[in-house]
Structure formats: C-alpha cells, structure tokens
Amino acid sequence: MTADSRGRGRGRGLGGPTTTDAHAAHDAPHAPHAPGAAPGALDRDKLFTARLHAARVRPYLATALFALHVVESRRVPTMGVDRYWRCYVSPAFVDRTHVEELAGVWVHEVSHLLRDHHARSDRVARERGLNGPGERLRMNIAADFEINDDVYGDGLARPEGVVEPGDLGLAEGELMEEYLRQFTLGPRSQDLAWLDCGSGADGLDREWELGPDGAHGLSEQERDAVRFRVAQGISGRPGHAPQGWRRWAEEAFHPPQPWRQLLGAAVRSAASAPGAGEDYTYGRPARRSTALPGTVLPSLRRRPPRVSVVIDTSGSVSDAELGSALLEVAAIARAVGGRRDLVTVVPCDASAGLARRLCRAEGIPLTGGGGTDLRAGFTRALRTRPAPDVIVALTDGQTPWPGTRPPCRTVIGLFPRPYRSHAYDESDPEYVPDTPPVWARVVDIGS
C-alpha cells in the first residue's frame, strides 16, 4: 500500500510521497487525461497503462491483473482491494504517481489477493484471538512484508520508503503468519499506521468498500479459477518467477493440509468402523436367547480398539522423522481415547523388531537402519495378541507392501519425499512400486 496525499508516515510505503515530492510533482511523467474527463476525475488511461506495464514485466500475473475491477474512490488513501477482487483507486494518487511506480502498486495489490491474505488473516484472528483494527493493521503490515521482497526490480520501479521487514529488524523471505509472531505495534511501527490495503489484505471490511452485494465482484469459484490460471503459468515457466511465487504456485496445486488432524481422524474412523473393536461376550447374554430356552447366546459388545503402529526405521528415514513418528504415536493414543495400553509399536526396517506396549513414547527403542520391508512389520503386528483392530504404518513409502489386505483397517502416514514416484529404476527386474495399496487410508505427514 502507499502513503496518502498528506504524506503521513514520512513516505513509508509503496510509492509514498517523500520530502521531495512537492517539487517533483511537476516533473513526473503523466499520461494525458482522457478526452472530456472532468478535472479531478480518475485518469484511467494512465492507470491502465501502468497495469499493462505490470503485465508485460510480470506476465505470469497478467490473468490476475486483468481480473481486477477498478472502482474510483476518493475515500481510499491510495489503492486498495477487497476480497471480491475490486480495486479501489484514488484519482489524486494516480495523478501524482509515476506510471512505473503505479505498475508496482498494481502488482502489490493483486499479490494480496492471490496469496489469500484476507482469509489467512481471518484464520489467524480466530486461532490467536486477535481482534480489533490494531491487530488487523499488524496483519496488513505483515502481509506487506511477505510480498514486497518479490515485487520490485526487473522492470518495476522501487519507490523510496517501501515497507520492508528490515524496517523492524526482521529477516526477509518469511510468511505473514511468521512475521505476526515477531513484532507488535509500538514506537518502531508508528510510522506504518497509515497503511490501508483494504479488506483484501487483512480481512477487515472498510466503509468505502462495496461489500458482497456490490457490483463487479468475483464469485468464490471465479477467484479460485484466477489463482489456478496464475499458478499454471508460474509452474509452466518457473524460471521467470521469484522463489516466493514458485512456492505459492506449488501450494496452489497441492494446498497444505492439517495432516495431524487428518491422521487422527483417519485412525478414529478406522477404529470406529463396523467390526473394529467388536467381540462376542457371554457376560451379558443376547436378548434373543429368550427365544431359545436352555441356550445362552453371546452378545456383540464394543470394546476400546487396539492399534498397532509400524514405524519405518530404515536408513532412508531421518532421525528427525523418527522423532516425529514418536510424537504421532502419542497423538494416535489420544485419538483412540488415551488408552496407551491399547497401542503397540513395531519398529521395522528389513525385519521387524519386538512389538512393545506404549507406556511413554520416548521410551520406545527405534532400532534399525538397513533396508526397508514393511511386510515384516505387518506380519509382526498381526501376530500380537490380542490382535490389533487398526494398523498404522509411518514410513517414507519406499517399501514393498503386503500382497493381500490385512484382516483389519490400515492407515498409512507418509513422510514427505519430493520425487517419490522416481525413487526406483523401473528397468530393474527387482523394481517394486512404492505406491501405497488401495485398501489403505493414506495421509501425507508434514505437508
């Protein structure tokens, strides 16, 4: 966002006025006003010339830039966006700003929307209990920190006073959520109080915005389609985009998921499925025994499910991943009601170790380090008594899998591997596909 016409914040921002602006205003190159335009009206020719320049120097953002609908507004300090992809523009700001700097502001504002800063701010506000305009200002500042290191250079002029992490002594290259943990509003940030990129940056609706029922807003499906097209363009020619945009495009195709919750839900779902944790008991005879005098029939009762966790301890699994696996074992115990005595752990590389009851996660010895064959781990788990109702395998996936479906539910947690499908040479006669079997529920861990 940029500083307003009053020059608050000593010109800090995107193209904000500096102490020399009053003298430089007459020297700035302006496109002529449209024929017949009223004095003080928005110079759309100049504004759209700047957008065209932005699309030429950042072609991977062209779809998003031209998806924005311009709304002339004298209530917005400079330029701002709402979550419906409307761009509110101050005519006075356009008049006093160079075309090259306006192009940078176009890229800055559309970056807020592509990176979903409004929804991310709403989520952070809920999770951390951050409420009020002051906290939303912090989110706007943090969002600006995230994107400004990707905006300028290579054809886009870098105005003096751009808001950067270094202004508050912070490192570059981090995400909005990370910056929010590292600073609070105070004397060092008081010069940033003028920032206002609109609800598209921090999720807080402004009085000057048209809202969900206003004209020319994009639907949720249209917004997603724009993001997908931009991500496609970046992924198709990744050498043309900075690292931050390449990371964003990768996440747009493969959005991060709350894998710990997914793993817990998968275990609970498997444990509560029909047949899991069920057994016949004579402790309470079946009611239909009354129809058979002299015969006592057992009733079907549900008991707490038993879970066996097979942990891949082969050489391809790092110590950090093994530590993570122990944390997941404790989470799995919580997912089935907190009964650690019902959870067993089987370490396995090319052979399986002893099945151990879970008392304390840090007390489980994870021995191994050789090759990988989790079939041995499945066999060991199924031989434990009482037999498990659910088997959870935590692995990098580079293993042969059982040829037949085990007689219990199976959940597989996969440690992240960037090129999983190319880990083996398919011309090798001993090649074994590493794709998990279709009868297992699969959750990607740590992605």
C-alpha positions as CSV (number, residue, x, y, z in Angstrom):
1,M,0.0,0.0,0.0
2,T,1.1,3.6,-0.5
3,A,1.1,6.7,1.7
4,D,-1.8,9.1,1.2
5,S,-1.7,12.6,-0.2
6,R,-1.0,14.1,3.2
7,G,2.4,12.2,3.3
8,R,1.8,10.5,6.7
9,G,4.4,8.1,7.9
10,R,7.2,10.1,6.3
11,G,6.6,8.5,3.0
12,R,7.0,4.9,4.1
13,G,5.1,2.5,1.8
14,L,4.6,1.7,-1.8
15,G,5.4,4.8,-3.7
16,G,4.5,7.1,-0.8
17,P,5.3,10.8,-1.0
18,T,8.8,11.7,0.1
19,T,10.1,15.1,1.2
20,T,10.9,15.9,-2.4
21,D,7.5,15.0,-3.8
22,A,6.2,18.6,-3.7
23,H,9.0,19.7,-6.0
24,A,9.0,16.6,-8.2
25,A,5.3,16.6,-8.9
26,H,5.6,18.8,-11.9
27,D,8.4,16.6,-13.3
28,A,6.6,13.3,-13.0
29,P,5.6,11.8,-16.4
30,H,1.8,11.7,-16.6
31,A,-0.3,10.2,-19.3
32,P,-2.9,12.8,-20.6
33,H,-6.4,12.8,-19.1
34,A,-9.0,11.1,-21.2
35,P,-10.8,13.5,-23.6
36,G,-13.7,15.2,-21.9
37,A,-12.7,13.9,-18.4
38,A,-13.7,16.2,-15.6
39,P,-10.9,17.9,-13.6
40,G,-10.0,15.6,-10.7
41,A,-11.5,12.5,-12.4
42,L,-9.6,9.2,-12.3
43,D,-7.1,9.2,-15.1
44,R,-7.9,5.7,-16.3
45,D,-5.6,5.9,-19.3
46,K,-2.6,6.3,-17.0
47,L,-3.9,3.7,-14.6
48,F,-4.4,1.1,-17.3
49,T,-1.1,2.0,-19.0
50,A,0.5,1.1,-15.6
51,R,-1.4,-2.2,-15.5
52,L,-0.3,-3.1,-19.0
53,H,3.3,-2.4,-18.0
54,A,2.9,-4.6,-14.9
55,A,1.5,-7.4,-17.1
56,R,4.5,-7.1,-19.5
57,V,7.1,-7.3,-16.8
58,R,5.2,-9.9,-14.7
59,P,3.5,-11.9,-17.4
60,Y,2.7,-14.8,-15.0
61,L,0.4,-12.3,-13.1
62,A,-1.4,-11.0,-16.2
63,T,-4.6,-13.1,-15.6
64,A,-4.9,-11.7,-12.1
65,L,-4.1,-8.1,-13.0
66,F,-6.8,-8.0,-15.6
67,A,-9.3,-9.8,-13.4
68,L,-9.4,-6.8,-11.0
69,H,-12.3,-4.4,-11.5
70,V,-11.4,-0.7,-10.9
71,V,-13.6,1.4,-8.6
72,E,-12.9,5.1,-8.4
73,S,-12.9,6.3,-4.8
74,R,-11.8,9.4,-3.0
75,R,-12.2,7.7,0.3
76,V,-9.3,5.3,-0.2
77,P,-5.9,6.9,0.6
78,T,-4.1,5.4,-2.5
79,M,-5.1,2.0,-3.8
80,G,-6.7,-0.9,-2.0
81,V,-8.5,-4.2,-2.8
82,D,-11.4,-6.1,-1.3
83,R,-11.8,-9.8,-1.1
84,Y,-14.1,-9.7,-4.1
85,W,-11.3,-8.5,-6.4
86,R,-12.4,-4.9,-6.7
87,C,-9.5,-2.4,-6.8
88,Y,-10.3,1.0,-5.3
89,V,-8.3,3.8,-6.6
90,S,-7.7,7.4,-5.5
91,P,-7.7,9.8,-8.5
92,A,-5.2,12.2,-6.7
93,F,-2.8,9.3,-6.1
94,V,-2.8,8.3,-9.8
95,D,-2.2,11.9,-10.8
96,R,0.9,12.3,-8.6
97,T,2.5,8.8,-9.2
98,H,4.8,7.7,-12.0
99,V,3.5,5.0,-14.3
100,E,6.3,2.6,-13.4
101,E,5.5,3.0,-9.7
102,L,1.8,2.6,-10.3
103,A,2.7,-0.7,-12.1
104,G,4.4,-1.8,-8.9
105,V,1.3,-0.9,-6.8
106,W,-0.8,-3.0,-9.2
107,V,1.4,-6.0,-8.6
108,H,1.5,-5.3,-4.8
109,E,-2.3,-5.2,-4.5
110,V,-3.0,-8.2,-6.6
111,S,-0.4,-10.2,-4.6
112,H,-2.6,-9.7,-1.5
113,L,-5.5,-11.4,-3.3
114,L,-3.5,-14.2,-4.9
115,R,-1.9,-15.1,-1.6
116,D,-5.3,-15.1,0.1
117,H,-4.2,-12.7,2.8
118,H,-7.8,-11.8,3.8
119,A,-8.7,-15.5,4.5
120,R,-5.4,-16.2,6.2
121,S,-5.9,-13.1,8.4
122,D,-9.3,-14.3,9.4
123,R,-7.9,-17.7,10.3
124,V,-5.1,-16.2,12.3
125,A,-7.6,-13.9,14.1
126,R,-9.7,-16.9,15.1
127,E,-6.8,-19.1,16.2
128,R,-4.8,-16.5,18.2
129,G,-7.7,-14.4,19.4
130,L,-6.5,-11.3,17.5
131,N,-9.4,-8.7,17.3
132,G,-9.8,-5.0,16.6
133,P,-8.3,-2.6,14.0
134,G,-4.9,-2.6,15.7
135,E,-4.4,-6.3,15.1
136,R,-5.7,-6.0,11.6
137,L,-3.2,-3.3,11.0
138,R,-0.5,-5.6,12.2
139,M,-1.8,-8.2,9.7
140,N,-1.6,-5.6,6.9
141,I,2.0,-4.8,7.8
142,A,2.9,-8.5,8.0
143,A,1.3,-9.2,4.6
144,D,3.2,-6.3,3.1
145,F,6.4,-7.7,4.5
146,E,5.7,-11.1,2.9
147,I,5.1,-9.7,-0.7
148,N,7.3,-6.7,-1.0
149,D,10.6,-8.6,-1.5
150,D,9.0,-10.2,-4.6
151,V,7.5,-7.1,-6.2
152,Y,10.3,-4.7,-7.3
153,G,13.2,-4.8,-9.7
154,D,13.2,-6.4,-13.2
155,G,11.1,-3.6,-14.8
156,L,9.2,-2.3,-11.7
157,A,10.5,0.8,-10.1
158,R,11.1,0.5,-6.4
159,P,9.8,3.7,-4.7
160,E,11.7,5.2,-1.8
161,G,10.2,4.2,1.6
162,V,8.8,0.8,0.6
163,V,7.6,-1.1,3.7
164,E,10.2,-3.9,4.3
165,P,10.9,-6.4,7.2
166,G,14.2,-4.7,7.8
167,D,12.3,-1.6,8.9
168,L,11.6,-3.5,12.1
169,G,14.8,-5.5,12.2
170,L,13.2,-8.7,10.7
171,A,14.5,-11.1,8.1
172,E,13.2,-11.3,4.6
173,G,11.5,-14.3,2.9
174,E,9.1,-15.3,5.6
175,L,5.3,-15.6,5.6
176,M,2.7,-13.2,7.1
177,E,1.9,-15.6,9.9
178,E,5.6,-15.8,10.9
179,Y,6.0,-12.0,10.8
180,L,3.0,-11.6,13.1
181,R,4.8,-13.5,15.8
182,Q,7.8,-11.3,15.6
183,F,6.6,-7.7,16.2
184,T,3.9,-5.7,17.9
185,L,2.7,-2.2,17.4
186,G,4.9,0.3,19.1
187,P,7.3,3.2,18.6
188,R,9.2,1.4,15.7
189,S,5.9,0.8,13.8
190,Q,4.1,4.0,14.4
191,D,5.2,5.3,11.0
192,L,3.3,2.5,9.4
193,A,-0.1,3.5,10.9
194,W,-1.3,4.9,7.6
195,L,-1.2,1.5,5.8
196,D,-4.5,0.5,4.3
197,C,-4.6,-2.0,1.5
198,G,-8.2,-2.8,2.1
199,S,-10.0,-5.9,3.3
200,G,-8.2,-7.9,0.6
201,A,-5.0,-7.6,2.8
202,D,-6.3,-8.1,6.3
203,G,-10.0,-9.3,6.1
204,L,-11.4,-6.2,7.8
205,D,-14.2,-4.6,5.8
206,R,-13.9,-0.9,5.1
207,E,-16.7,1.7,4.8
208,W,-15.6,2.6,1.3
209,E,-15.9,-1.0,0.0
210,L,-19.0,-2.2,-1.9
211,G,-19.2,-5.5,0.0
212,P,-20.5,-8.9,-1.1
213,D,-23.6,-7.5,-2.8
214,G,-21.9,-4.8,-4.7
215,A,-21.4,-4.9,-8.5
216,H,-18.5,-6.4,-10.4
217,G,-17.3,-8.7,-7.6
218,L,-15.9,-12.1,-8.4
219,S,-17.5,-15.2,-7.0
220,E,-15.5,-17.7,-5.0
221,Q,-15.3,-20.0,-8.0
222,E,-14.1,-17.2,-10.2
223,R,-11.4,-16.2,-7.7
224,D,-10.2,-19.8,-7.4
225,A,-10.1,-20.1,-11.2
226,V,-7.9,-16.9,-11.4
227,R,-5.5,-18.3,-8.8
228,F,-5.3,-21.6,-10.7
229,R,-4.5,-20.0,-14.0
230,V,-1.8,-17.9,-12.4
231,A,-0.3,-21.0,-10.7
232,Q,-0.4,-22.8,-14.0
233,G,1.6,-20.0,-15.7
234,I,4.2,-20.0,-12.9
235,S,4.6,-23.8,-12.9
236,G,4.8,-23.9,-16.7
237,R,7.8,-21.4,-16.8
238,P,9.2,-21.4,-13.2
239,G,12.4,-19.7,-14.2
240,H,10.5,-16.5,-14.8
241,A,9.1,-16.2,-11.3
242,P,10.9,-15.5,-7.9
243,Q,11.2,-18.3,-5.3
244,G,8.3,-16.9,-3.3
245,W,5.9,-17.1,-6.2
246,R,7.1,-20.6,-7.1
247,R,6.4,-21.7,-3.6
248,W,3.0,-20.2,-3.8
249,A,2.2,-21.9,-7.1
250,E,3.2,-25.3,-5.7
251,E,0.9,-24.8,-2.7
252,A,-1.9,-23.7,-5.0
253,F,-1.8,-27.1,-6.8
254,H,-1.1,-29.0,-3.6
255,P,-2.5,-27.0,-0.7
256,P,-1.1,-27.7,2.7
257,Q,-3.4,-29.7,4.9
258,P,-3.7,-30.1,8.7
259,W,-2.1,-33.5,8.4
260,R,-2.0,-34.2,12.2
261,Q,-5.8,-33.7,12.4
262,L,-6.2,-35.9,9.2
263,L,-4.1,-38.6,10.7
264,G,-6.1,-38.6,13.9
265,A,-9.4,-38.6,12.0
266,A,-8.2,-41.5,9.8
267,V,-7.3,-43.5,12.9
268,R,-10.6,-42.7,14.7
269,S,-12.6,-43.5,11.5
270,A,-10.8,-46.9,11.1
271,A,-11.2,-47.7,14.8
272,S,-14.9,-46.9,14.8
273,A,-15.7,-48.8,11.6
274,P,-18.1,-51.8,11.7
275,G,-16.2,-54.8,13.1
276,A,-13.4,-52.8,14.7
277,G,-13.2,-53.2,18.4
278,E,-16.2,-55.6,18.4
279,D,-16.3,-59.0,20.1
280,Y,-18.8,-61.5,21.5
281,T,-19.2,-61.8,25.2
282,Y,-21.2,-64.1,27.5
283,G,-21.0,-61.5,30.3
284,R,-24.3,-60.1,29.0
285,P,-26.3,-62.7,27.1
286,A,-28.0,-61.7,23.9
287,R,-31.7,-60.8,24.2
288,R,-32.6,-63.3,21.5
289,S,-31.6,-66.1,24.0
290,T,-35.2,-65.8,25.4
291,A,-36.4,-67.4,22.1
292,L,-34.2,-70.4,22.7
293,P,-34.9,-71.9,26.2
294,G,-31.8,-73.6,27.6
295,T,-29.4,-71.8,25.3
296,V,-27.2,-68.9,26.2
297,L,-26.2,-66.8,23.2
298,P,-23.4,-64.2,23.4
299,S,-24.0,-60.6,22.7
300,L,-21.9,-58.4,20.5
301,R,-20.1,-55.7,22.5
302,R,-17.8,-52.9,21.5
303,R,-14.6,-52.6,23.3
304,P,-11.8,-50.0,23.0
305,P,-9.9,-50.5,19.7
306,R,-6.4,-51.8,19.7
307,V,-3.9,-50.1,17.5
308,S,-0.5,-51.4,16.3
309,V,1.9,-48.7,14.9
310,V,4.6,-50.0,12.5
311,I,7.4,-47.4,12.3
312,D,9.8,-47.4,9.3
313,T,13.3,-47.3,10.9
314,S,15.3,-47.9,7.7
315,G,18.3,-45.8,6.6
316,S,16.2,-43.6,4.3
317,V,14.2,-42.2,7.3
318,S,15.9,-39.4,9.1
319,D,16.3,-39.1,12.9
320,A,14.0,-36.0,12.8
321,E,11.3,-38.1,11.1
322,L,11.7,-40.8,13.7
323,G,11.3,-38.2,16.4
324,S,8.2,-37.0,14.6
325,A,6.9,-40.6,14.4
326,L,7.1,-40.9,18.2
327,L,5.0,-37.7,18.5
328,E,2.5,-39.2,16.2
329,V,2.3,-42.4,18.3
330,A,1.3,-40.3,21.3
331,A,-1.3,-38.5,19.1
332,I,-2.6,-41.8,17.9
333,A,-3.1,-42.9,21.5
334,R,-5.1,-39.8,22.2
335,A,-7.2,-40.4,19.0
336,V,-8.4,-43.7,20.4
337,G,-9.4,-42.4,23.8
338,G,-6.0,-42.0,25.6
339,R,-5.6,-45.7,26.4
340,R,-1.9,-46.2,25.8
341,D,-2.1,-49.8,27.0
342,L,-4.1,-50.4,23.8
343,V,-1.3,-49.1,21.5
344,T,1.7,-51.2,20.5
345,V,4.7,-50.1,18.5
346,V,6.7,-52.3,16.0
347,P,10.0,-50.8,14.7
348,C,10.8,-52.2,11.3
349,D,13.5,-51.9,8.6
350,A,14.1,-55.1,6.5
351,S,13.0,-57.1,9.6
352,A,10.6,-56.4,12.4
353,G,11.6,-55.7,16.0
354,L,9.6,-56.6,19.1
355,A,6.1,-55.3,19.5
356,R,6.1,-53.1,22.5
357,R,3.2,-51.6,24.5
358,L,3.1,-47.9,24.7
359,C,3.9,-46.5,28.1
360,R,5.9,-43.4,27.3
361,A,6.6,-42.5,23.6
362,E,10.2,-41.6,24.4
363,G,10.8,-45.0,25.9
364,I,10.2,-46.9,22.7
365,P,13.6,-48.0,21.1
366,L,13.5,-47.4,17.4
367,T,16.3,-49.7,16.2
368,G,17.2,-50.3,12.6
369,G,18.9,-48.5,9.8
370,G,19.1,-51.0,6.9
371,G,16.8,-51.6,4.0
372,T,13.0,-51.5,4.1
373,D,10.4,-54.2,4.0
374,L,7.3,-53.3,6.0
375,R,5.7,-56.6,5.1
376,A,7.7,-58.0,8.1
377,G,6.3,-55.3,10.3
378,F,2.7,-56.0,9.2
379,T,3.3,-59.7,9.9
380,R,4.7,-59.0,13.4
381,A,1.8,-56.6,14.2
382,L,-0.8,-59.1,13.1
383,R,0.8,-61.8,15.3
384,T,0.5,-59.8,18.5
385,R,-2.1,-60.9,21.0
386,P,-4.7,-59.6,21.3
387,A,-4.8,-58.9,17.6
388,P,-5.0,-55.2,16.5
389,D,-8.1,-53.6,15.1
390,V,-6.1,-51.0,13.3
391,I,-2.6,-50.9,11.9
392,V,-0.9,-47.6,11.3
393,A,2.3,-47.6,9.2
394,L,4.6,-44.5,9.4
395,T,7.0,-44.6,6.5
396,D,8.6,-42.8,3.6
397,G,6.9,-45.3,1.3
398,Q,10.0,-46.9,-0.2
399,T,8.9,-50.4,0.7
400,P,7.2,-53.5,-0.6
401,W,3.6,-53.7,0.7
402,P,1.7,-56.8,1.8
403,G,0.2,-58.6,-1.3
404,T,-3.2,-59.1,0.4
405,R,-5.3,-56.9,2.5
406,P,-4.8,-57.4,6.3
407,P,-7.8,-58.5,8.3
408,C,-8.0,-55.1,10.0
409,R,-8.2,-51.5,9.0
410,T,-5.0,-49.9,7.8
411,V,-3.8,-46.2,7.8
412,I,-0.5,-45.2,6.2
413,G,1.3,-42.0,7.2
414,L,3.8,-41.0,4.5
415,F,6.8,-38.8,5.3
416,P,7.4,-36.2,2.6
417,R,9.6,-37.1,-0.3
418,P,9.9,-34.7,-3.3
419,Y,10.1,-37.3,-6.1
420,R,8.5,-40.3,-4.6
421,S,7.5,-42.0,-7.9
422,H,11.0,-41.8,-9.3
423,A,12.8,-43.4,-6.3
424,Y,13.4,-46.7,-8.1
425,D,14.6,-47.6,-11.6
426,E,11.7,-49.2,-13.4
427,S,14.1,-51.1,-15.7
428,D,15.3,-53.0,-12.6
429,P,13.7,-56.5,-12.5
430,E,13.5,-56.2,-8.8
431,Y,11.6,-52.9,-9.0
432,V,8.7,-52.6,-6.6
433,P,6.3,-49.7,-6.9
434,D,6.2,-47.6,-3.8
435,T,2.6,-46.5,-4.3
436,P,0.6,-47.4,-1.1
437,P,-2.0,-50.1,-1.6
438,V,-5.6,-49.1,-2.5
439,W,-7.0,-50.8,0.6
440,A,-5.2,-48.3,3.0
441,R,-6.2,-44.8,4.0
442,V,-3.2,-42.6,3.2
443,V,-2.2,-39.3,4.9
444,D,0.8,-37.2,3.9
445,I,2.7,-36.3,7.0
446,G,4.3,-32.9,7.4
447,S,3.0,-31.4,4.1
